[in-house]
Amino acid sequence: MDKIKSSVLLIGLVVLFSCKYKEQLQSKNSMVKKDSLSLIKDTVIFGESTQGTEVKLLKKINNNDSIIKVETFGEMGNSNYTFIFNEKLLNVEHNTNYYQEPIYVNSTPKIRKEERESLTAYNKDKFTDLFYEYKSLLVNTKNKKNKVLLNQKWFGRYSFTMNEESDDWRDVHDISITIGKDSITYLAKGYQLYESYRLYAIENNDTLKLTFEKDLSNSNNWALKKTKNFGTITFENDKYNWVCPYIDINFNDGKNSTYILKKE
């Protein structure tokens, strides 16, 4: 009888510990699912805000999606972007918080206003440009994709002269883009000026969208801290027109212009 009681007690203990282990395993699995992001790389950039901007690249453990999180800190608020992508941009969440008072007055200020925005057809181009700007800081983009994405009709050298009619020769800048099979290179030359950048492009019919990839001349230009958007080249009416926010900021006092390119 005592042996039977001992056996029953032993079986009960085995079942109890087995259930306990199962609960712990389920709890652990649920924690993994809940916190399923792995940090791949992060960096801090300055120029967008005096307080700095944190940029993080994360990978989802349970699928192939990746996430770029961007948080910009300011005296009167903060701005957060979450870009979800898998080869192409899938979704964006943009949250902006406005403080009631500056952080130098109160380090934990109350939020007086919140704005929320997600990816739509209306803002897709804006968010796509931002996505590639931040991605270029974290991901080693390979130019080999240009072999696949760009039609050979784009191959060649495009150029124009900035301030060609200026009376002061120091204001004249020669700017060109060379598009080849394996690379896209931007070059600007002039008085105390030499900038050489590698760009990458996305083709859409008769339009190229250009984004900064790497500074080949180590110029560390201040304008790159403002934008890495090299705009679009459009072929229409037998002309190549270039709208370029970077050039507008760098050489044109921020005024929007359309530059007519000569193709060689």
C-alpha positions, 0 to 999 in steps of 0.5 A: 500500500505504501508503495502504491502511495509513493508511486502516485506521489511520484507521478503527481510530482512528475506531472506538476513539474512537467506542467510548470516547465510547459508554462515557463516554455510557453511564457518564454515563447510569448516573450520572444514573439512580443519582443521580436526585434533584433538591433543590427546597427545604430547611429546618431546624426546632427544637423536635422536638430540641435539635439541630434537624431538617432537612427536604428536598423532592426530585424524582425526575428519571426520574418524577413521584414526589417525596420528603420526607427528614427527619432529626432529630438528638439527643444520644443518636441520630438519626431519619430519615424518607423519604416517597415521594409522588405526589399521595398518600403511596406509601411511608415508611421510618423509621430510628432509630439509638441511640448508645452515648454522647452526641454531646457526649462523642463526635462520632462515636459508635457505634450500639448499636441500630437500628430500621427501620419502613416503611409498613403498614396498621397505622401508615398513619394515624400516618405520613400525619399526619407526612407532611402536617405536614412537607409543609406546611413545604415545599409551598404547599398550595392550599385549592382541593382542599377544593372537591373533597374536602369535601362541603357538609354540612361547611360552617359554623362549629363551636365550643366553650368551653374551661374553661367552668366554670373559676372563673378567667375567664382560663382560658376560651378560645373555640375555633372552626373555620369551614369554607367553600367555599374555606377552613378557619379555626381561631380561638382567643380568650381572655385574652391569646390570639388564634390564627388558622390556616388548615387543610386537611382530608381527608374520609373518610365522616363524619370530617374529618382536619385539619392545620395549613397557615398561621399567619394571626395570626403568633402563632408558638405554641410548641405548633405546634413540638410538633405540627401535627396538628389531629386529627379531627372525627367526626359520630356520633349527631347530635354533632360530636366533635373529637379534637385533639392540638394543643389537648390540648398547647396548652390541656390539659397534653397530656391527651387529650380529646374536645371536643363541637362546636356547629354554627351 
